Amino acid sequence: MSLYAVKNDKGDYLNGVAGEKPLFGGLDKDCVLNGEDAGWLAGRGYGHVVELIEAPAKVVVSEAEAEMLEQAKCDDDPAELIVGFVNSHDKYDDDRKAEDRLMRAYVNGWTVEKPKRYGVWVPHVTGKMYFKDGRGNDGLDIASADCLNESNQQFTLAEIEHYGLQDCERVEVTDDEQ
């Protein structure tokens, strides 16, 4: 369903009519009309009909893809750079879909995916999870499992591998817990 508004030559949107006097201002929920009502008001001389469209959603990309897209913004041939990037990485199942997704990201904007985070259970110890020691070293310690919202108790898959915790039971931390 398309939504419309009535806009005057100064760029203000029709928010309503008091008697015969039009009330103009910024775009807000009072400006949104169906096509019939917008056409009727425009026909009365209050302005012209404009169609409101939603901005396309930003495409979620990896950090490496985001770096390449930043480079593409400065490149003479961004499409060639995107195709070359996809061709040089074996992680894509379907190159055409990957190219299409990255082209849409280039045009519509992108956001970098946040890596999944996990709480990692200490094996053979009830109710304890690992956390990263924050005293400037690369060590681990253990604590009660009631603090998953603490960033030092959350691990990315790369960190799990770094600390050798691949065989430990883990639980994904959701946005509610972060």
C-alpha positions as CSV (number, residue, x, y, z in Angstrom):
1,M,0.0,0.0,0.0
2,S,1.4,3.4,-1.0
3,L,1.2,6.3,1.3
4,Y,1.1,10.0,0.3
5,A,1.4,13.5,1.6
6,V,0.6,16.9,0.3
7,K,3.6,19.3,0.0
8,N,3.7,23.0,-0.9
9,D,6.3,24.8,-3.0
10,K,8.3,25.8,0.1
11,G,8.8,22.1,1.0
12,D,6.4,22.0,3.9
13,Y,3.9,19.2,4.4
14,L,0.2,19.7,4.9
15,N,-0.6,18.7,8.5
16,G,-4.3,19.6,8.4
17,V,-6.8,22.2,7.5
18,A,-8.5,24.6,10.0
19,G,-11.6,26.0,8.3
20,E,-10.1,26.9,4.9
21,K,-6.6,27.6,6.3
22,P,-4.0,25.0,5.5
23,L,-1.6,24.0,8.4
24,F,1.9,23.3,7.1
25,G,4.9,22.0,8.9
26,G,7.4,19.1,9.0
27,L,6.6,15.6,8.0
28,D,4.9,13.7,10.8
29,K,2.1,11.1,11.2
30,D,-0.6,13.7,10.6
31,C,0.8,14.3,7.1
32,V,0.3,10.7,5.9
33,L,-2.7,10.2,3.7
34,N,-4.1,7.6,1.3
35,G,-3.9,8.5,-2.4
36,E,-7.6,9.6,-2.7
37,D,-7.4,12.1,0.2
38,A,-4.1,13.4,-0.9
39,G,-5.4,14.0,-4.4
40,W,-8.6,15.7,-3.1
41,L,-6.5,18.1,-0.9
42,A,-4.1,18.8,-3.7
43,G,-7.0,19.5,-6.1
44,R,-8.1,22.2,-3.6
45,G,-4.9,24.1,-4.1
46,Y,-3.1,23.1,-0.9
47,G,0.0,21.8,-2.7
48,H,1.0,18.8,-4.8
49,V,0.9,15.0,-4.0
50,V,4.1,13.3,-3.1
51,E,4.5,9.5,-2.6
52,L,6.2,8.5,0.6
53,I,8.5,5.6,0.3
54,E,10.4,3.7,3.0
55,A,14.2,3.9,2.8
56,P,15.6,0.5,1.9
57,A,17.0,-1.6,4.7
58,K,20.7,-1.5,5.2
59,V,22.5,-4.7,4.2
60,V,24.3,-6.6,6.9
61,V,27.9,-7.3,5.9
62,S,31.1,-8.7,7.5
63,E,33.9,-6.5,8.6
64,A,36.0,-7.5,5.6
65,E,33.1,-6.7,3.3
66,A,32.6,-3.3,4.9
67,E,36.3,-2.5,4.4
68,M,36.0,-3.4,0.7
69,L,32.8,-1.3,0.4
70,E,34.6,1.7,1.9
71,Q,37.4,1.2,-0.7
72,A,34.7,0.9,-3.4
73,K,33.4,4.3,-2.6
74,C,36.7,5.8,-3.7
75,D,37.3,3.5,-6.6
76,D,36.8,4.4,-10.3
77,D,35.0,1.1,-10.9
78,P,33.3,0.0,-7.7
79,A,31.4,-2.9,-9.5
80,E,34.7,-4.4,-10.7
81,L,36.1,-4.1,-7.1
82,I,33.1,-5.9,-5.7
83,V,33.2,-8.7,-8.3
84,G,36.9,-9.1,-7.7
85,F,36.4,-9.3,-3.9
86,V,33.7,-12.0,-4.3
87,N,35.9,-14.0,-6.8
88,S,38.9,-13.9,-4.4
89,H,37.0,-15.4,-1.5
90,D,35.9,-19.0,-1.3
91,K,33.3,-18.5,1.4
92,Y,30.5,-17.6,-1.0
93,D,28.2,-20.5,-2.1
94,D,26.7,-18.4,-5.0
95,D,28.9,-15.7,-6.4
96,R,26.1,-13.9,-8.2
97,K,24.0,-13.6,-5.0
98,A,27.0,-12.4,-3.1
99,E,27.7,-9.8,-5.8
100,D,24.1,-8.7,-5.8
101,R,24.0,-8.4,-2.0
102,L,27.2,-6.3,-1.9
103,M,26.0,-4.1,-4.8
104,R,22.8,-3.4,-2.8
105,A,24.9,-2.6,0.2
106,Y,27.0,-0.2,-1.8
107,V,23.9,1.6,-3.1
108,N,21.6,1.4,-0.1
109,G,24.1,1.4,2.8
110,W,25.3,-1.3,5.1
111,T,25.8,-2.2,8.7
112,V,28.5,-4.4,10.0
113,E,27.3,-7.6,11.6
114,K,28.1,-8.1,15.2
115,P,29.8,-11.4,15.8
116,K,27.9,-13.9,17.9
117,R,28.9,-14.0,21.5
118,Y,28.8,-16.9,23.9
119,G,29.1,-17.7,27.5
120,V,31.4,-20.7,28.0
121,W,30.7,-23.2,30.8
122,V,33.6,-24.6,32.8
123,P,33.7,-28.4,32.4
124,H,33.1,-30.5,35.5
125,V,32.2,-27.4,37.7
126,T,28.6,-26.7,38.4
127,G,27.3,-23.1,37.7
128,K,30.7,-21.6,36.7
129,M,31.6,-19.9,33.4
130,Y,34.9,-18.6,32.1
131,F,35.6,-14.9,31.9
132,K,38.6,-13.0,30.4
133,D,40.9,-11.6,33.1
134,G,40.9,-7.8,32.7
135,R,44.3,-7.1,34.3
136,G,46.1,-6.7,31.1
137,N,47.1,-10.3,30.6
138,D,45.7,-13.0,28.3
139,G,44.4,-15.2,31.0
140,L,41.1,-16.7,32.0
141,D,39.3,-17.0,35.3
142,I,36.0,-18.5,36.4
143,A,32.9,-16.9,37.9
144,S,29.3,-17.5,38.6
145,A,27.1,-17.8,35.6
146,D,24.8,-14.9,36.6
147,C,26.8,-12.2,34.8
148,L,26.4,-12.9,31.0
149,N,25.8,-9.2,30.5
150,E,29.4,-8.5,31.4
151,S,31.5,-8.2,28.2
152,N,34.5,-10.0,29.8
153,Q,32.3,-13.1,30.2
154,Q,31.3,-13.1,26.5
155,F,33.5,-14.8,23.8
156,T,33.4,-14.7,20.0
157,L,34.1,-17.9,18.2
158,A,37.6,-16.6,17.4
159,E,38.2,-16.0,21.1
160,I,36.9,-19.5,22.0
161,E,39.4,-20.9,19.5
162,H,42.2,-18.7,20.8
163,Y,41.7,-19.8,24.4
164,G,41.2,-23.5,23.4
165,L,37.6,-23.7,24.6
166,Q,36.1,-25.4,21.5
167,D,35.2,-28.5,23.5
168,C,33.4,-26.7,26.3
169,E,29.6,-26.3,26.4
170,R,28.6,-22.8,25.5
171,V,25.4,-20.7,25.3
172,E,24.8,-17.9,22.9
173,V,24.3,-14.5,24.4
174,T,21.2,-12.7,23.0
175,D,20.7,-9.0,22.6
176,D,18.5,-9.1,25.7
177,E,21.5,-10.2,27.8
178,Q,24.1,-7.8,26.2
